[in-house]
Amino acid sequence: MNDLVNQLRLVGDWLASSKQWHGAEGIPQRLLEHLTYSGLSLLFAALTGLTAGLLVGHTGRGAFAVAGVANLARAIPTFGLVVLVVTLAGLSTTPVLVALVALAVPPILINTFEGVQGVDPATRDAARGVGMTEWQVLLRVEVPMALPLILLGLRIAAIQVVATATVAAYPGLGGLGRFIVDGLSRNDYELVIGGSTVVVVLALAVQIVFTALRRALVSPGLRVAASTS
């Protein structure tokens, strides 16, 4: 209990220090860098994962490849991927973005695919029966019904990216991971705990945002069905 109290006090003192909120190494600047890496990675991953997941889920072609992506994603260590890409591409933002996109694509792709594929075939047939084109069936019927799983995949990817973007600090780049890496190199326990706390708070904020999006975009009936499935 005393250790927990001491840790909370250290975090409070670190956050209350004015120097943590100013300059190139302050929390606002590091947070901006972190959000930049995370946002760009999630954008590229969403464009890739959503497009592929919707098409494969709708047509049924390429389902085996989706399963392969899922298995491959479980086997690749993110930090090892960063080191490999840095070695091949050099020290820049590119290796970090490549690694984070590779991490984020699988949950988006898999959940989008499963959401669309899981739509009742009778519902699809009814939509076609009233004269809808295949694109209309996808966008007006399948996507709305698959939205709970689509948002779940995006939420999982976003949280993973936000948490893993700390690896950007290892090859010498910025972001919130800079606090952790610098703290470990200096044996500065306060810096490590403070930086870790900010990352955790950011991940919780992402969770809250996606919970709000789910409540706003998904109909109550689909929310209930998704929670009981």
C-alpha angles and dihedrals in degrees: 000000000000090000091054092049091049091050092050090049091051091050091047093050092047094049092044093054110105093216089067090064101049139060135021092306097045126113096257093055094043090046091052091051091048093049091047093055092042096045096048092046093049092047094053091043092049093050090052101037098042094047094048094040094051094047096044093043092050099044099031090224116129098021089134090056091052090054089050091052090051093052093044092050091057091052101049116086109218097217091048089052091052092051092047094049092044089053092051101037103029132237109321142101091275097078092049093049092047092052094046093047090050088052095048102044099070099059091044093046096044097046093044091050093047092046094053095039090050095061111117108264089220089061090053092048091050091052091050089046092061091053104266118155120232091260090051091049089052098045101034102035114017100039095050091048092045093046096102091058093040091055090045090056092048091048093050091048093047094050092046092049094047091049095043096043085083085082087073087081095060097070088046101269128125136254131104090304087073089076091054096045094045091045092053093047091051096038086239103155093181092057093049094049093044094050092046090051092054090051091051092049090050091051090050090050090054089051091052092048093053092045088055091047091051092052092047100044106030119074116240092246093055091045091055093046092049093049093050097043 
